Amino acid sequence: MGAAGGIIFLDGSSLPADCLLAATGAQPLAWLRDTGLALDERGCVLVDAQHRSVSHPNVFAAGDMRMRNDISLPRSSVHAVFAGPVLAYKLLASIDGRALQRYLSPA
């Protein structure tokens, strides 16, 4: 569970952090349902063209754990691989206050 300034684990211990990144597999994880994030019917995080959560714009998601709300992209490792550098750019742009650009699929 995320908290201001870090993460709190189920056992109550905490870890301070300025930025949290979660790298997961290709299936939506059950804990996402407890986050309050807008999800699709499969449990994937709904994002806009900038990979931001449609319900929490300070949260970004990419790869197979996200579902775009504006276009349909097939579930493919190609999109997940290409999304890594794009997401890194968007995170840095967000921190620096630069405009986020729409992600266009390479495939």
Backbone hydrogen bonds, N-H to C=O, Kabsch-Sander energy under -0.5 kcal/mol:
donor,donor_aa,acceptor,acceptor_aa,energy
3,A,6,G,-2.5
6,G,3,A,-2.4
7,I,15,L,-2.1
8,I,1,M,-2.5
9,F,7,I,-0.5
9,F,13,S,-3.1
12,G,9,F,-2.3
15,L,7,I,-2.2
17,A,5,G,-2.3
24,T,22,A,-0.6
32,L,29,L,-1.6
33,R,30,A,-1.6
34,D,31,W,-1.4
35,T,32,L,-1.6
40,D,44,C,-2.3
43,G,40,D,-1.2
45,V,65,M,-2.7
46,L,38,A,-2.6
47,V,67,M,-2.4
48,D,52,R,-2.2
51,H,48,D,-2.0
53,S,56,H,-0.7
53,S,59,V,-3.2
54,V,46,L,-2.2
59,V,56,H,-2.7
61,A,51,H,-2.2
65,M,62,A,-0.9
66,R,63,G,-1.2
67,M,45,V,-2.9
69,N,47,V,-2.3
73,L,71,I,-0.6
76,S,74,P,-0.7
79,H,76,S,-0.5
80,A,76,S,-1.4
81,V,77,S,-2.7
82,F,78,V,-2.4
83,A,79,H,-1.6
84,G,80,A,-0.8
84,G,81,V,-0.8
86,V,82,F,-1.0
87,L,83,A,-3.2
88,A,84,G,-2.4
89,Y,85,P,-2.2
90,K,86,V,-2.4
91,L,87,L,-2.7
92,L,88,A,-2.2
93,A,89,Y,-2.9
94,S,90,K,-2.4
95,I,91,L,-2.1
96,D,92,L,-2.4
97,G,93,A,-0.8
97,G,94,S,-0.5
98,R,93,A,-2.4
103,Y,49,A,-2.8
104,L,102,R,-0.5
105,S,103,Y,-0.5
